Amino acid sequence: MTAKEIFTELSQAKSQTGGTSLITMLIPSGSSMSLVTKELTKELSSATNIKDKSVRKSVISALKSSLACIKTSKLQTAPETGLVLCSGETKYRS
């Protein structure tokens, strides 16, 4: 999938819950992935305070998916071109 196709698909995405459940993270080149993992883990602990149950579930799921993606990539630092991480539950407009 090309970058243009990805951006088109993301622009058509819409939250199923009506809240924020799409996680987008821009990681500059050379950034330590362990620091990114720490930041996502911090956000995960904060997400447990979200009052709406379905939004909380969606955000936690997106954060866990992001963490799993980083861990399976086995990158120590972000690539030279940087990294964009998008994760979440979406539905598409008809």
N, C-alpha and C positions, 0 to 999 in steps of 0.2 A: 504494500500500500504506500503510495507517495505521500509526502508531507501535505500537499494540497488536498488530497482525498481525506486525510486524517482531519485537517482543519475544517473541511466541509462537513464531515460527519459530526465533529464536536459542536459545530455551530448549530446543528439541527437537534442536538441532545437537549433534553428537558428532564428535570428532576421528576421522579415518580411521586415523591412525597410533597413536592411544592417547596421544599426547603433546600438547603445547601448540602448536597451529597456527592457532588463531583469534585474530587480533589485534583488540583493542578499545581504542580511544583516545578519551578524553573531552577535548575541546578547549574551554576556557572562552571566553566571548565576548570579542572584542577581541584574542585571542592572535594573534601574528604567525605567519602560515603558513610563512614562511621558517624560523622557529625550530622549528616542528613538522617541517618537511622535514629540518632538520639532525638532530633527535632520531631520526627514522625511519632516516636514513642511518647514524647511529651504531649503532643497533640492528641494521641490516643487516650492518655489518662485524662485530659481535659474534656474529651468527647463524652465521657461517662456522665458529665453534668448536664448534658442536653436534655431538656424537659420532655420534648415530644419523643415518644418511644420509637416511632417509625423512622424519624429523622436521625435519632441517635444510632439506631441499628444500621442505617445506610452509611452514615459517616464512619462508624467503627469498622464496618465491612470494607469500605474504600481505603481506610488507613492501613488495615491489616493486609489488604491486597498489595498496597504500595510497598509495605515493609517486606512482604514475601518476594516481590519482584526484585527489590534491591538485593536481598540476600541470595537469591538464585543467580543473579547476574555475576556475582563474585568480583565486582569492580572495587578497587581500592580508592580510586579517585574518579571523578567525572571525566568523560572523554574530552578531547581537545576542543570539540565543537559545543560542549555543554550537553545538558540532558534536560528533556522535558518529560515529566511523569504525570500522566493523567489516569485517574482511576475513579470509578463510581458506578452507581446504578442509574441507568437512563431509560427513557422511552423516547420514541421519535414522533415528531409532529407528522400528521398525515396531510 
